Amino acid sequence: MSTAGRVVVVTGAAGALGRAVAAAFAAAGDRLVLIDVRREALTAAFGDDSARQWLAAADLRVQAEVDAVVAGALQRFGRIDVLCNVAGGFRMGEAVHETGDDTWNFLFDLNARSVVHMARAVVPAMLRNGRGAIVNVAARAALAGAGSMGAYVASKSVVVRLTETMAAELRERGINVNCVLPSIIDTPDNRAAMPDADPSRWVATEDLAQVMLFLASDAARAVHGAALPVSGLS
């Protein structure tokens, strides 16, 4: 898995973290399947399809769209070696008893159900190859409840439990499953939302991408079901 030329799937690829993750694996010599909900966002971030990358639009909340994209990736590249589940969402500001179904559904669909949908589509291909690595993006907030963040905390906690469960199911079949727990990530959106904060204390997207690159490598072959905090200075 440390050998250049793997086929790596990155969801949420057009976002700030997705672009950093794609860049890290591209620099390692890997071929990329870059998934986001809008094709225009992907082309703006990565240009056109090439021998080294394939851009694919899909709504990860819809299993049929996920299945179609993964089938296309397998037809194009022949296998999938690494899956990075980067796609996710964030909302906060309401107490649990005030949080509407739209917020619960939005966060659980995007943060948790997307991981399940990708697993259904990708894991069978990895099992056929007898090896693979999955790296999920949870959040440090998943470790404990926090006021006005109930739906977000709960949805990211599900990602941690899914990671542990999938690791228990797949570790003896050649597939490593782990997740990262970032604190605040230094993105343009977070800088705009918190203009008085010090972003130098946050987690740089490039740094988080390097941790994910490690978890997908042979150097982490003995790591299964880990939830790795990546907290910067915050």
Secondary structure, 3 states (H helix, E strand, C coil): CCCCCCEEEEECCCCHHHHHHHHHHHHCCCEEEEEECCHHHHHHHHCCCCCCEEEEECCCCCHHHHHHHHHHHHHHHCCCCEEEECCCCCCCCECHHHCCHHHHHHHHHHHHHHHHHHHHHHHHHHHHHCCEEEEEECCHHHHCCCCCEHHHHHHHHHHHHHHHHHHHHHHHHCEEEEEEEECCEECHHHHHHCCCCCHHHCEEHHHHHHHHHHHCCHHHCCCCCCEEEECCCC
